[in-house]
Amino acid sequence: MTMKENYKIIGKYIKDMSSETPDAETYIFVKDYISNYQLNIDINSKALKDKMIEINTIMKFEDKQNNKKKSHFEINYATIIKVGENVKEKKDLEKIILCDVQIEIYPQLEKALLDLLHNSGYEDVKFEKKVDFEQLYNQRLN
């Protein structure tokens, strides 16, 4: 059975997006320390009618060091999928939501977050490491 029969993406959109740098001093500080910022991803979902599910992938790029001066960047990316009739098991559904869909949307989500950062004045930011959703999903199971 192919992935494609398991689910179909009906739509995807940026539900919410924010970039906060409160003042010039913070901007100058953050520019020097943004390499310490970390990517954080949170995924939640809710059932809609007709075997449709809304998946919210919330990606934050934030300072883990508790500096007084900090910026905050966040995108909530919504994906609406229709689940195939053949998906019966809860764990199959979880894999679709936490893994398969994420792998499919990640390039767009990453680009949206990078555009946000670059447009917010942090044009040197890039994400070296790709998020491995397969691995994250498997860690969750163990």
C-alpha positions in Angstrom: 0.0 0.0 0.0 1.4 3.4 -0.9 1.7 6.4 1.4 -0.6 8.4 -0.9 -3.5 6.1 -0.2 -3.1 6.6 3.5 -3.8 10.3 3.5 -4.1 13.3 1.2 -3.2 16.9 2.0 -6.3 19.0 1.3 -4.7 22.3 2.3 -1.9 23.9 4.2 -1.5 27.5 5.4 0.3 29.6 7.9 -2.1 30.0 10.7 0.0 32.3 12.9 3.4 33.8 12.6 5.3 36.1 14.9 8.6 37.7 15.1 9.4 39.8 18.2 12.5 41.9 18.8 11.5 44.5 21.4 14.1 47.2 20.7 17.4 48.1 19.0 19.6 47.0 21.9 18.0 43.5 21.8 18.4 43.4 18.0 22.2 44.1 18.3 22.5 41.6 21.2 20.6 38.9 19.4 22.5 39.3 16.2 25.7 38.2 18.1 24.0 35.3 20.0 21.5 34.0 17.5 23.8 31.0 16.8 22.8 29.8 20.3 19.1 29.8 19.4 17.4 26.4 18.9 14.7 25.1 16.8 11.8 23.6 18.7 8.9 21.8 17.1 5.6 21.0 18.6 2.9 19.0 16.8 -0.8 18.7 17.7 -3.8 17.7 15.8 -7.6 17.7 16.0 -10.2 15.6 14.2 -12.5 17.4 11.8 -15.5 15.8 10.2 -15.4 13.4 7.3 -12.1 11.7 8.3 -10.3 15.0 8.0 -7.7 16.1 10.5 -6.1 19.5 11.2 -2.5 19.2 12.1 -0.7 22.2 13.7 3.0 22.2 13.4 4.4 24.9 15.7 8.0 25.8 15.0 9.8 28.1 17.4 13.3 29.5 17.1 14.3 30.5 20.6 16.9 31.4 23.1 17.5 28.5 25.5 20.0 30.6 27.6 17.5 32.8 29.4 19.2 36.0 28.4 17.3 39.1 29.4 17.5 40.4 25.8 15.9 38.0 23.4 13.9 37.7 20.3 11.2 35.3 19.6 10.2 33.7 16.3 7.3 31.3 15.8 5.2 29.9 13.1 2.1 27.8 13.4 1.7 25.9 10.2 -1.7 24.2 9.7 -2.1 21.2 7.4 -5.5 19.6 6.7 -5.5 16.0 5.6 -8.1 13.5 4.7 -7.3 10.1 6.0 -7.8 7.0 3.8 -10.5 4.5 4.6 -7.8 1.8 5.1 -6.3 3.6 8.1 -7.8 1.9 11.1 -5.0 1.7 13.7 -4.3 4.6 16.0 -0.6 4.0 15.6 -0.8 4.3 11.8 -2.6 7.6 12.2 0.0 8.8 14.7 2.7 8.0 12.2 0.9 9.9 9.5 0.5 12.9 11.7 3.9 13.0 13.4 6.0 11.7 10.6 4.8 11.4 7.1 2.9 14.7 6.9 5.8 16.5 8.7 8.4 15.2 6.2 6.2 16.4 3.3 5.6 19.9 4.7 8.9 20.5 6.3 10.7 22.1 3.3 8.0 24.8 3.1 7.8 25.3 6.8 11.6 25.6 7.1 11.6 28.1 4.2 8.8 30.2 5.8 10.7 30.3 9.1 14.0 31.3 7.4 12.2 34.0 5.4 10.7 35.3 8.6 14.1 35.4 10.3 15.8 37.0 7.3 13.1 39.6 6.9 13.4 40.3 10.7 17.0 41.4 10.2 18.8 38.1 10.9 19.9 37.4 7.4 22.8 35.1 8.4 20.7 32.4 10.0 20.6 29.0 8.4 19.5 25.7 9.8 22.4 23.2 9.3 20.6 20.2 10.7 17.5 18.9 9.0 14.8 17.7 11.4 14.6 13.9 11.3 10.9 13.2 11.9 11.3 9.5 11.4 13.8 9.4 14.3 11.7 11.7 16.5 8.7 9.5 15.9 10.6 6.4 16.8 12.1 7.9 20.0 8.6 8.7 21.1 7.6 5.1 20.8 10.4 3.8 23.0 
